[in-house]
Amino acid sequence: MSVAKKDIKKMTTHQLQEMKNRGEKISMLTAYDYSYARIVDDAGIDVILVGDSASNVMAGHDSTLPITLDQMIYHAQSVVRAIDRALIVVDLPFGSYQGNSSEALRSAIRIMKESGAHSVKLEGGSEVIDSVKRILSAGIPVMGHLGLTPQSIYKFGTYTVRAKEIEEAAKLKEDAKLLEEAGCFALVLEKIPATLATEVAKSVNIPVIGIGAGNGVDGQVLVLHDMLGVTKEFSPRFLRRYLNLYEEMKGAVSEYIKDVKSLDFPNDKEQY
């Protein structure tokens, strides 16, 4: 029996905190459009991230840097129309918050007002703490992001595992506490050693979501197109492909082409 929309309990930042407190893992996936977001939400996902990874999987760029604030708002609007249950987090794109807390606040307000999303996410620790505090001062929930921060790829020069060295690991732990103390409701830890991620998750009271950070954290996030096998070039160790949609969809399109050319489609029953 289907559940009426009014009976569906929407996820909140408070519920995520309660999930961590009782040891229940948090599920999180990206989505960028209405159709996919509707499926993901209907499946019961806890959190949907409208990620700046749309720059890669939707627009074909080789990094997350090119996507604009207007484009992120467009994707967020599409996702918001689809969901009944999930908490929606939207990435602040590169250039919309770094180095200027006033600009960060304006960007976050635009996302919240124009898309109807529930929260924003931004990358970095002490370097962006002023922006984090400024956004939080307006009552906008903020999710932090530490470890591999793709918007800084040209500084790192590589997508390899971060915080393997003592100094960088120490800074990551300090930044996690800093973001918690500032008021972030959750953190994403990307591509860091599992032991370090577990230590961070135990050291802070807020939920910690991992991607390539082992199973000692409070939840997991993957890029939807990667885990469904829509993309095929990206194959890091942490990615589990649950389908191979690239080949399945390619096969379906090939069948359609064959049927059109052979006059099999449309048949008598498919005409008016």
Backbone as CSV, one residue per row, in Angstrom:
resi,resn,N_x,N_y,N_z,CA_x,CA_y,CA_z,C_x,C_y,C_z
1,MET,0.846,-1.194,0.000,0.000,0.000,0.000,0.880,1.242,0.000
2,SER,0.608,2.162,-0.924,1.423,3.368,-0.995,1.131,4.278,0.184
3,VAL,2.147,5.054,0.568,2.007,5.966,1.688,1.694,7.362,1.172
4,ALA,0.666,7.995,1.683,0.326,9.345,1.265,1.461,10.293,1.604
5,LYS,1.633,11.310,0.748,2.740,12.229,0.952,2.703,12.876,2.324
6,LYS,1.525,13.181,2.811,1.417,13.860,4.096,1.860,12.967,5.252
7,ASP,1.917,11.642,4.994,2.319,10.705,6.044,3.810,10.405,6.035
8,ILE,4.514,10.906,5.012,5.945,10.660,4.906,6.692,11.620,5.834
9,LYS,7.535,11.052,6.666,8.301,11.862,7.605,9.570,12.350,6.948
10,LYS,9.706,13.648,6.811,10.873,14.226,6.148,12.104,14.139,7.048
11,MET,13.244,13.884,6.429,14.504,13.857,7.158,14.928,15.279,7.517
12,THR,15.530,15.419,8.692,16.031,16.706,9.153,17.444,16.533,9.691
13,THR,18.122,17.633,9.913,19.458,17.562,10.515,19.379,16.971,11.914
14,HIS,18.296,17.236,12.612,18.110,16.682,13.952,17.998,15.157,13.894
15,GLN,17.276,14.653,12.901,17.143,13.198,12.766,18.484,12.545,12.442
16,LEU,19.307,13.209,11.632,20.635,12.672,11.339,21.470,12.568,12.604
17,GLN,21.349,13.571,13.465,22.073,13.541,14.734,21.592,12.380,15.607
18,GLU,20.285,12.173,15.617,19.738,11.063,16.395,20.213,9.721,15.842
19,MET,20.346,9.634,14.524,20.837,8.398,13.908,22.261,8.102,14.365
20,LYS,23.094,9.125,14.400,24.460,8.918,14.893,24.428,8.482,16.351
21,ASN,23.601,9.142,17.145,23.551,8.852,18.583,23.169,7.397,18.876
22,ARG,22.306,6.836,18.024,21.888,5.450,18.275,22.636,4.442,17.401
23,GLY,23.632,4.919,16.646,24.474,4.018,15.876,23.881,3.542,14.567
24,GLU,22.866,4.236,14.059,22.260,3.867,12.779,22.988,4.581,11.648
25,LYS,23.443,3.830,10.664,24.201,4.402,9.564,23.321,5.273,8.664
26,ILE,23.924,6.317,8.111,23.242,7.290,7.257,23.575,7.002,5.797
27,SER,22.549,6.934,4.959,22.749,6.704,3.523,22.606,8.023,2.761
28,MET,23.542,8.259,1.846,23.563,9.515,1.101,24.025,9.246,-0.331
29,LEU,23.356,9.828,-1.298,23.726,9.732,-2.705,23.560,11.089,-3.365
30,THR,24.253,11.278,-4.477,24.048,12.494,-5.244,22.842,12.322,-6.167
31,ALA,22.277,13.443,-6.581,21.275,13.484,-7.649,21.286,14.907,-8.194
32,TYR,20.940,15.034,-9.466,21.058,16.339,-10.122,19.829,16.711,-10.942
33,ASP,18.860,15.783,-11.059,17.670,16.076,-11.853,16.439,15.439,-11.209
34,TYR,15.287,15.797,-11.736,14.019,15.356,-11.166,13.852,13.839,-11.231
35,SER,14.106,13.254,-12.392,13.804,11.835,-12.597,14.632,10.936,-11.690
36,TYR,15.937,11.166,-11.648,16.794,10.349,-10.796,16.519,10.621,-9.319
37,ALA,16.320,11.876,-8.964,16.064,12.215,-7.561,14.787,11.552,-7.060
38,ARG,13.788,11.465,-7.925,12.523,10.836,-7.532,12.728,9.358,-7.207
39,ILE,13.537,8.685,-8.021,13.826,7.274,-7.771,14.589,7.098,-6.466
40,VAL,15.624,7.909,-6.288,16.471,7.806,-5.098,15.666,8.088,-3.825
41,ASP,14.829,9.106,-3.873,14.016,9.447,-2.714,12.998,8.355,-2.419
42,ASP,12.368,7.832,-3.473,11.353,6.788,-3.297,11.965,5.514,-2.728
43,ALA,13.257,5.292,-2.991,13.946,4.114,-2.454,14.222,4.248,-0.964
44,GLY,14.138,5.477,-0.435,14.297,5.682,1.001,15.632,6.243,1.432
45,ILE,16.354,6.900,0.534,17.648,7.481,0.894,17.456,8.540,1.985
46,ASP,18.440,8.681,2.860,18.343,9.660,3.942,18.697,11.069,3.478
47,VAL,19.773,11.179,2.702,20.273,12.485,2.274,20.577,12.458,0.781
48,ILE,20.154,13.495,0.073,20.530,13.684,-1.325,21.464,14.879,-1.413
49,LEU,22.621,14.655,-2.003,23.577,15.729,-2.240,23.468,16.176,-3.689
50,VAL,23.091,17.423,-3.881,23.174,18.023,-5.208,24.622,18.492,-5.336
51,GLY,25.465,17.609,-5.843,26.899,17.830,-5.793,27.429,18.625,-6.964
52,ASP,28.549,19.309,-6.723,29.206,19.991,-7.838,29.848,18.975,-8.784
53,SER,29.754,17.690,-8.431,30.135,16.624,-9.356,29.243,16.616,-10.588
54,ALA,28.157,17.378,-10.562,27.364,17.596,-11.775,28.237,18.159,-12.886
55,SER,29.255,18.892,-12.507,30.196,19.431,-13.484,30.833,18.312,-14.302
56,ASN,31.098,17.170,-13.643,31.698,16.023,-14.312,30.659,15.174,-15.033
57,VAL,29.686,14.656,-14.267,28.802,13.626,-14.811,27.661,14.182,-15.660
58,MET,27.288,15.440,-15.458,26.208,16.031,-16.239,26.729,16.896,-17.385
59,ALA,27.841,17.604,-17.144,28.333,18.555,-18.145,29.593,18.090,-18.869
60,GLY,30.254,17.043,-18.351,31.397,16.494,-19.048,32.721,17.187,-18.810
61,HIS,32.794,18.046,-17.794,34.066,18.693,-17.462,34.981,17.693,-16.759
62,ASP,36.283,17.979,-16.753,37.226,17.068,-16.098,37.495,17.444,-14.652
63,SER,36.800,18.466,-14.131,36.890,18.828,-12.716,35.575,19.460,-12.296
64,THR,35.460,19.739,-11.000,34.233,20.375,-10.497,34.286,21.897,-10.599
65,LEU,35.412,22.444,-10.977,35.600,23.900,-10.940,34.691,24.706,-11.873
66,PRO,34.391,24.241,-13.096,33.652,25.112,-14.017,32.196,25.395,-13.652
67,ILE,31.549,24.522,-12.872,30.112,24.702,-12.647,29.850,25.989,-11.878
68,THR,28.783,26.685,-12.253,28.465,27.991,-11.681,27.381,27.896,-10.610
69,LEU,27.206,28.969,-9.876,26.155,29.030,-8.859,24.777,28.912,-9.510
70,ASP,24.574,29.590,-10.621,23.286,29.498,-11.318,22.992,28.069,-11.740
71,GLN,23.999,27.372,-12.219,23.803,25.983,-12.635,23.499,25.080,-11.441
72,MET,24.173,25.304,-10.316,23.896,24.519,-9.116,22.464,24.755,-8.640
73,ILE,22.006,25.981,-8.722,20.638,26.294,-8.317,19.635,25.596,-9.232
74,TYR,19.919,25.577,-10.533,19.047,24.872,-11.485,18.931,23.394,-11.128
75,HIS,20.066,22.746,-10.884,20.034,21.325,-10.525,19.284,21.121,-9.203
76,ALA,19.525,21.998,-8.243,18.866,21.865,-6.939,17.353,22.030,-7.064
77,GLN,16.915,22.971,-7.875,15.482,23.165,-8.099,14.843,21.887,-8.649
78,SER,15.526,21.255,-9.588,15.009,20.040,-10.207,14.868,18.915,-9.183
79,VAL,15.866,18.801,-8.301,15.850,17.751,-7.279,14.764,18.019,-6.243
80,VAL,14.642,19.258,-5.810,13.656,19.614,-4.782,12.241,19.252,-5.233
81,ARG,11.942,19.422,-6.502,10.604,19.105,-7.008,10.283,17.613,-6.900
82,ALA,11.321,16.797,-6.798,11.120,15.351,-6.843,10.960,14.699,-5.487
83,ILE,11.450,15.324,-4.431,11.595,14.595,-3.168,10.409,14.793,-2.223
84,ASP,10.144,13.746,-1.464,9.160,13.799,-0.391,9.806,13.587,0.980
85,ARG,10.966,12.912,1.011,11.513,12.467,2.291,12.922,12.964,2.583
86,ALA,13.813,12.887,1.622,15.240,13.090,1.877,15.586,14.525,2.282
87,LEU,16.661,14.650,3.053,17.264,15.943,3.342,18.132,16.306,2.146
88,ILE,17.993,17.521,1.648,18.744,17.939,0.464,19.878,18.891,0.861
89,VAL,21.091,18.516,0.456,22.288,19.327,0.671,22.791,19.768,-0.693
90,VAL,23.151,21.030,-0.819,23.630,21.559,-2.100,25.054,22.073,-1.944
91,ASP,25.931,21.656,-2.842,27.309,22.152,-2.830,27.365,23.615,-3.237
92,LEU,28.105,24.396,-2.473,28.475,25.733,-2.926,29.619,25.559,-3.924
93,PRO,29.481,26.051,-5.155,30.507,25.793,-6.163,31.759,26.646,-5.969
94,PHE,32.820,26.237,-6.611,34.095,26.943,-6.542,33.913,28.418,-6.909
95,GLY,34.490,29.279,-6.076,34.436,30.716,-6.326,33.265,31.427,-5.694
96,SER,32.365,30.665,-5.058,31.170,31.300,-4.494,31.278,31.532,-2.992
97,TYR,32.401,31.132,-2.375,32.524,31.304,-0.929,33.954,31.475,-0.439
98,GLN,34.946,31.114,-1.239,36.327,31.162,-0.767,36.809,32.620,-0.622
99,GLY,37.338,32.938,0.546,37.994,34.228,0.738,37.092,35.410,0.974
100,ASN,35.781,35.208,0.946,34.872,36.336,1.125,33.603,35.833,1.787
101,SER,33.487,36.059,3.081,32.349,35.517,3.825,31.029,36.169,3.418
102,SER,31.088,37.419,2.988,29.859,38.088,2.530,29.349,37.454,1.244
103,GLU,30.277,37.146,0.339,29.905,36.475,-0.899,29.391,35.072,-0.600
104,ALA,30.005,34.407,0.366,29.561,33.076,0.769,28.128,33.113,1.259
105,LEU,27.795,34.086,2.071,26.441,34.213,2.596,25.451,34.491,1.478
106,ARG,25.809,35.388,0.563,24.924,35.685,-0.563,24.674,34.423,-1.399
107,SER,25.726,33.648,-1.629,25.587,32.415,-2.417,24.665,31.417,-1.726
108,ALA,24.871,31.237,-0.426,24.057,30.293,0.334,22.589,30.729,0.381
109,ILE,22.366,32.018,0.555,20.994,32.533,0.589,20.308,32.312,-0.748
110,ARG,21.023,32.541,-1.836,20.440,32.308,-3.163,20.025,30.844,-3.332
111,ILE,20.891,29.933,-2.911,20.565,28.505,-3.022,19.314,28.181,-2.220
112,MET,19.251,28.649,-0.987,18.109,28.339,-0.129,16.816,28.962,-0.654
113,LYS,16.867,30.222,-1.069,15.664,30.935,-1.516,15.182,30.455,-2.881
114,GLU,16.113,30.242,-3.795,15.737,29.969,-5.173,15.497,28.487,-5.461
115,SER,16.059,27.601,-4.629,15.878,26.175,-4.897,14.949,25.487,-3.911
116,GLY,14.885,25.998,-2.682,14.087,25.328,-1.657,14.817,24.188,-0.983
117,ALA,16.131,24.114,-1.188,16.939,23.074,-0.545,17.006,23.303,0.957
118,HIS,17.586,22.336,1.677,17.563,22.366,3.138,18.886,22.790,3.774
119,SER,19.979,22.740,3.009,21.293,23.019,3.583,22.319,23.163,2.467
120,VAL,23.516,23.611,2.845,24.597,23.746,1.868,25.834,23.020,2.379
121,LYS,26.743,22.717,1.458,28.014,22.091,1.801,29.145,22.881,1.184
122,LEU,30.246,23.015,1.910,31.427,23.669,1.357,32.682,22.969,1.823
123,GLU,33.735,23.085,1.026,34.972,22.369,1.261,35.961,23.208,2.052
124,GLY,36.685,22.540,2.978,37.759,23.204,3.695,37.496,23.337,5.180
125,GLY,38.567,23.666,5.903,38.484,23.826,7.350,38.765,25.244,7.780
126,SER,39.910,25.453,8.399,40.246,26.785,8.930,40.255,27.852,7.842
127,GLU,40.551,27.437,6.585,40.635,28.407,5.489,39.287,29.052,5.184
128,VAL,38.197,28.353,5.481,36.869,28.863,5.120,35.983,29.054,6.350
129,ILE,36.567,29.028,7.523,35.757,29.052,8.749,34.946,30.331,8.878
130,ASP,35.477,31.454,8.385,34.709,32.700,8.436,33.445,32.600,7.589
131,SER,33.568,31.973,6.428,32.402,31.783,5.566,31.393,30.847,6.220
132,VAL,31.897,29.778,6.843,31.008,28.833,7.534,30.212,29.555,8.612
133,LYS,30.904,30.328,9.435,30.235,31.034,10.531,29.238,32.061,10.005
134,ARG,29.593,32.738,8.930,28.703,33.757,8.371,27.417,33.124,7.844
135,ILE,27.547,31.991,7.176,26.360,31.301,6.659,25.500,30.783,7.810
136,LEU,26.145,30.197,8.802,25.413,29.675,9.954,24.687,30.786,10.712
137,SER,25.278,31.987,10.716,24.655,33.108,11.436,23.313,33.498,10.838
138,ALA,23.090,33.097,9.577,21.814,33.385,8.913,20.806,32.253,9.110
139,GLY,21.196,31.244,9.882,20.290,30.132,10.147,20.281,29.072,9.070
140,ILE,21.304,29.070,8.215,21.393,28.089,7.133,22.264,26.920,7.578
141,PRO,21.747,25.695,7.595,22.552,24.546,8.006,23.720,24.317,7.045
142,VAL,24.879,23.991,7.615,26.093,23.790,6.815,26.678,22.410,7.084
143,MET,27.010,21.705,5.999,27.767,20.455,6.069,29.192,20.758,5.628
144,GLY,30.167,20.302,6.401,31.560,20.505,6.051,32.076,19.400,5.150
145,HIS,33.290,19.587,4.622,33.904,18.605,3.719,35.414,18.709,3.853
146,LEU,36.044,17.617,4.325,37.488,17.594,4.542,38.113,16.376,3.857
147,GLY,39.432,16.373,3.810,40.157,15.295,3.149,40.477,15.703,1.734
148,LEU,40.139,14.840,0.772,40.272,15.224,-0.623,39.156,16.205,-0.942
149,THR,39.516,17.414,-1.274,38.531,18.451,-1.611,38.712,18.770,-3.093
150,PRO,37.834,18.230,-3.959,38.034,18.325,-5.407,38.155,19.745,-5.953
151,GLN,37.577,20.728,-5.265,37.710,22.096,-5.755,39.145,22.614,-5.634
152,SER,39.958,21.914,-4.838,41.362,22.303,-4.670,42.309,21.390,-5.449
153,ILE,41.790,20.731,-6.481,42.580,19.729,-7.180,43.862,20.299,-7.772
154,TYR,43.850,21.562,-8.199,45.057,22.120,-8.801,46.110,22.455,-7.748
155,LYS,45.669,22.586,-6.501,46.644,22.751,-5.418,47.260,21.405,-5.063
156,PHE,46.421,20.374,-4.977,46.918,19.035,-4.658,47.680,18.423,-5.825
157,GLY,47.156,18.637,-7.044,47.779,18.088,-8.235,47.470,16.635,-8.495
158,THR,46.687,16.009,-7.627,46.376,14.586,-7.777,45.147,14.246,-6.945
159,TYR,44.465,13.158,-7.327,43.297,12.686,-6.585,43.651,11.541,-5.635
160,THR,44.908,11.428,-5.265,45.325,10.347,-4.376,44.832,10.588,-2.944
161,VAL,44.966,9.552,-2.119,44.505,9.597,-0.731,45.173,10.751,0.021
162,ARG,44.363,11.480,0.789,44.874,12.612,1.561,45.124,12.205,3.014
163,ALA,45.863,13.055,3.715,46.079,12.953,5.172,46.773,11.660,5.590
164,LYS,47.643,11.137,4.742,48.443,9.974,5.138,49.632,10.384,6.002
165,GLU,50.079,11.621,5.838,51.200,12.126,6.626,50.700,12.702,7.951
166,ILE,51.549,12.671,8.966,51.164,13.080,10.324,50.664,14.513,10.366
167,GLU,51.359,15.403,9.693,50.997,16.824,9.762,49.627,17.093,9.145
168,GLU,49.377,16.520,7.983,48.086,16.740,7.334,46.956,16.064,8.104
169,ALA,47.228,14.900,8.676,46.219,14.213,9.481,45.862,15.025,10.716
170,ALA,46.870,15.629,11.337,46.634,16.453,12.532,45.780,17.664,12.188
171,LYS,46.070,18.278,11.043,45.266,19.442,10.627,43.828,19.036,10.336
172,LEU,43.652,17.869,9.712,42.291,17.416,9.414,41.495,17.221,10.695
173,LYS,42.126,16.630,11.704,41.433,16.435,12.984,41.095,17.776,13.643
174,GLU,42.005,18.716,13.550,41.747,20.054,14.114,40.612,20.738,13.364
175,ASP,40.615,20.607,12.030,39.568,21.232,11.225,38.200,20.624,11.512
176,ALA,38.172,19.311,11.736,36.899,18.655,12.052,36.303,19.228,13.339
177,LYS,37.145,19.383,14.358,36.675,19.975,15.620,36.261,21.418,15.420
178,LEU,37.015,22.143,14.595,36.715,23.547,14.323,35.350,23.701,13.657
179,LEU,35.066,22.846,12.689,33.790,22.911,11.991,32.635,22.511,12.905
180,GLU,32.875,21.518,13.758,31.847,21.137,14.726,31.553,22.288,15.680
181,GLU,32.600,22.904,16.212,32.434,24.013,17.159,31.758,25.217,16.516
182,ALA,31.979,25.402,15.207,31.344,26.517,14.512,29.848,26.299,14.359
183,GLY,29.429,25.011,14.341,28.008,24.709,14.248,27.579,23.876,13.058
184,CYS,28.535,23.314,12.302,28.165,22.431,11.189,27.352,21.249,11.712
185,PHE,26.363,20.821,10.947,25.514,19.709,11.409,26.088,18.354,11.019
186,ALA,27.057,18.331,10.086,27.667,17.070,9.648,28.929,17.365,8.864
187,LEU,29.717,16.312,8.625,30.956,16.420,7.854,31.016,15.307,6.818
188,VAL,31.595,15.617,5.673,31.994,14.597,4.710,33.507,14.469,4.774
189,LEU,33.990,13.229,4.844,35.419,12.946,4.775,35.664,12.151,3.501
190,GLU,36.492,12.700,2.614,36.710,12.061,1.323,38.130,11.548,1.175
191,LYS,38.232,10.288,0.822,39.476,9.623,0.421,40.618,9.863,1.403
192,ILE,40.416,9.407,2.635,41.453,9.458,3.662,41.578,8.064,4.283
193,PRO,42.657,7.789,5.011,42.808,6.474,5.632,41.638,6.137,6.554
194,ALA,41.199,4.890,6.506,40.033,4.465,7.284,40.249,4.647,8.780
195,THR,41.455,4.396,9.255,41.719,4.543,10.688,41.570,5.993,11.126
196,LEU,42.026,6.920,10.292,41.903,8.348,10.603,40.435,8.766,10.594
197,ALA,39.693,8.307,9.600,38.274,8.658,9.514,37.506,8.142,10.726
198,THR,37.821,6.935,11.160,37.175,6.372,12.348,37.491,7.219,13.576
199,GLU,38.732,7.632,13.687,39.146,8.465,14.811,38.391,9.786,14.826
200,VAL,38.247,10.389,13.658,37.521,11.666,13.559,36.055,11.478,13.928
201,ALA,35.445,10.416,13.407,34.027,10.166,13.688,33.761,9.981,15.175
202,LYS,34.740,9.396,15.870,34.599,9.201,17.316,34.899,10.466,18.104
203,SER,35.676,11.365,17.509,36.115,12.557,18.239,35.126,13.706,18.164
204,VAL,34.209,13.656,17.188,33.204,14.711,17.070,31.833,14.135,17.350
205,ASN,30.931,14.984,17.772,29.573,14.541,18.101,28.635,14.562,16.905
206,ILE,29.013,15.301,15.853,28.144,15.412,14.685,28.382,14.235,13.733
207,PRO,27.395,13.924,12.869,27.551,12.813,11.928,28.703,13.047,10.947
208,VAL,29.427,11.978,10.661,30.522,12.010,9.694,30.189,11.039,8.571
209,ILE,30.111,11.558,7.350,29.771,10.763,6.171,31.046,10.540,5.362
210,GLY,31.306,9.306,5.000,32.532,8.992,4.289,32.327,8.681,2.822
211,ILE,33.356,8.988,2.030,33.452,8.512,0.659,34.919,8.147,0.452
212,GLY,35.181,6.854,0.425,36.563,6.397,0.409,37.231,6.618,1.751
213,ALA,36.460,6.487,2.831,36.981,6.729,4.181,36.693,5.560,5.117
214,GLY,36.449,4.401,4.567,36.234,3.220,5.393,34.848,3.131,5.992
215,ASN,34.652,2.114,6.854,33.322,1.863,7.423,33.192,2.245,8.898
216,GLY,34.178,2.984,9.400,34.102,3.409,10.797,33.451,4.755,10.989
217,VAL,32.866,5.296,9.930,32.185,6.588,10.007,30.681,6.363,10.176
218,ASP,29.908,7.447,10.178,28.488,7.351,10.509,27.582,7.124,9.303
219,GLY,28.154,7.187,8.121,27.356,6.978,6.920,28.234,7.004,5.689
220,GLN,27.623,6.779,4.531,28.368,6.719,3.278,27.676,7.543,2.200
221,VAL,28.485,8.085,1.280,27.957,8.791,0.119,28.717,8.322,-1.117
222,LEU,28.000,8.190,-2.221,28.602,7.915,-3.524,27.925,8.794,-4.569
223,VAL,28.608,8.978,-5.676,28.010,9.662,-6.828,27.082,8.668,-7.522
224,LEU,25.845,9.051,-7.698,24.819,8.145,-8.227,25.222,7.537,-9.567
225,HIS,25.737,8.347,-10.462,26.082,7.869,-11.798,27.221,6.853,-11.753
226,ASP,28.073,6.967,-10.738,29.159,6.002,-10.582,28.635,4.666,-10.054
227,MET,27.818,4.708,-9.019,27.359,3.452,-8.406,26.348,2.715,-9.283
228,LEU,25.689,3.438,-10.195,24.765,2.788,-11.123,25.465,2.329,-12.397
229,GLY,26.731,2.676,-12.555,27.455,2.264,-13.742,27.081,3.032,-14.986
230,VAL,26.563,4.251,-14.813,26.317,5.121,-15.964,27.652,5.640,-16.493
231,THR,28.542,5.986,-15.564,29.907,6.325,-15.924,30.740,5.054,-15.880
232,LYS,31.793,5.016,-16.661,32.610,3.799,-16.670,34.104,4.073,-16.559
233,GLU,34.542,5.331,-16.769,35.967,5.631,-16.715,36.489,5.724,-15.285
234,PHE,35.628,6.139,-14.357,36.017,6.402,-12.971,35.851,5.128,-12.145
235,SER,36.961,4.546,-11.675,36.876,3.276,-10.941,37.822,3.253,-9.740
236,PRO,37.626,4.122,-8.754,38.468,4.081,-7.559,38.149,2.862,-6.696
237,ARG,39.022,2.545,-5.793,38.850,1.384,-4.929,37.550,1.445,-4.125
238,PHE,37.151,2.647,-3.693,35.994,2.758,-2.802,34.652,2.624,-3.521
239,LEU,34.660,2.611,-4.852,33.403,2.587,-5.598,32.886,1.169,-5.781
240,ARG,31.660,0.924,-5.373,30.976,-0.331,-5.678,29.892,-0.034,-6.709
241,ARG,29.966,-0.711,-7.850,28.952,-0.527,-8.892,27.816,-1.519,-8.661
242,TYR,26.618,-0.993,-8.462,25.460,-1.839,-8.191,24.737,-2.244,-9.478
243,LEU,24.995,-1.514,-10.555,24.459,-1.853,-11.874,25.512,-1.504,-12.921
244,ASN,25.253,-1.930,-14.138,26.086,-1.538,-15.274,25.178,-0.896,-16.320
245,LEU,24.627,0.269,-15.956,23.632,0.899,-16.810,24.208,1.378,-18.132
246,TYR,25.481,1.662,-18.160,26.084,2.105,-19.417,25.837,1.053,-20.504
247,GLU,26.180,-0.189,-20.208,26.022,-1.253,-21.197,24.554,-1.594,-21.422
248,GLU,23.755,-1.583,-20.349,22.339,-1.907,-20.492,21.610,-0.864,-21.336
249,MET,21.902,0.407,-21.085,21.251,1.476,-21.849,21.756,1.500,-23.288
250,LYS,23.046,1.262,-23.462,23.608,1.191,-24.808,22.955,0.073,-25.602
251,GLY,22.739,-1.067,-24.941,22.082,-2.188,-25.599,20.651,-1.867,-25.995
252,ALA,19.940,-1.177,-25.107,18.548,-0.804,-25.391,18.470,0.157,-26.575
253,VAL,19.378,1.126,-26.610,19.407,2.079,-27.720,19.737,1.357,-29.025
254,SER,20.653,0.416,-28.981,21.000,-0.361,-30.175,19.791,-1.139,-30.687
255,GLU,19.008,-1.724,-29.758,17.806,-2.450,-30.140,16.787,-1.522,-30.786
256,TYR,16.654,-0.325,-30.230,15.722,0.668,-30.785,16.141,1.045,-32.208
257,ILE,17.426,1.309,-32.400,17.925,1.667,-33.728,17.619,0.550,-34.731
258,LYS,17.889,-0.695,-34.320,17.641,-1.846,-35.194,16.158,-1.952,-35.556
259,ASP,15.289,-1.767,-34.571,13.846,-1.895,-34.807,13.323,-0.789,-35.713
260,VAL,13.844,0.427,-35.560,13.427,1.532,-36.429,13.848,1.262,-37.871
261,LYS,15.071,0.849,-38.051,15.601,0.651,-39.398,14.988,-0.560,-40.097
262,SER,14.555,-1.545,-39.323,13.937,-2.734,-39.911,12.419,-2.605,-40.052
263,LEU,11.893,-1.454,-39.686,10.453,-1.163,-39.725,9.651,-1.970,-38.714
264,ASP,10.327,-2.550,-37.738,9.637,-3.302,-36.687,8.985,-2.366,-35.674
265,PHE,9.516,-1.168,-35.543,8.934,-0.168,-34.643,8.562,1.082,-35.449
266,PRO,7.332,1.579,-35.291,6.244,1.014,-34.469,5.485,-0.085,-35.227
267,ASN,4.983,-1.073,-34.463,4.162,-2.115,-35.079,2.702,-1.700,-35.067
268,ASP,1.816,-2.585,-35.489,0.396,-2.240,-35.618,-0.216,-1.792,-34.299
269,LYS,0.195,-2.421,-33.200,-0.365,-2.082,-31.896,0.167,-0.770,-31.336
270,GLU,1.217,-0.252,-31.950,1.851,0.982,-31.462,1.521,2.175,-32.356
271,GLN,0.439,2.038,-33.128,-0.004,3.120,-33.995,-1.447,3.487,-33.679
272,TYR,-1.862,4.664,-34.111,-3.250,5.107,-33.918,-4.010,5.006,-35.238
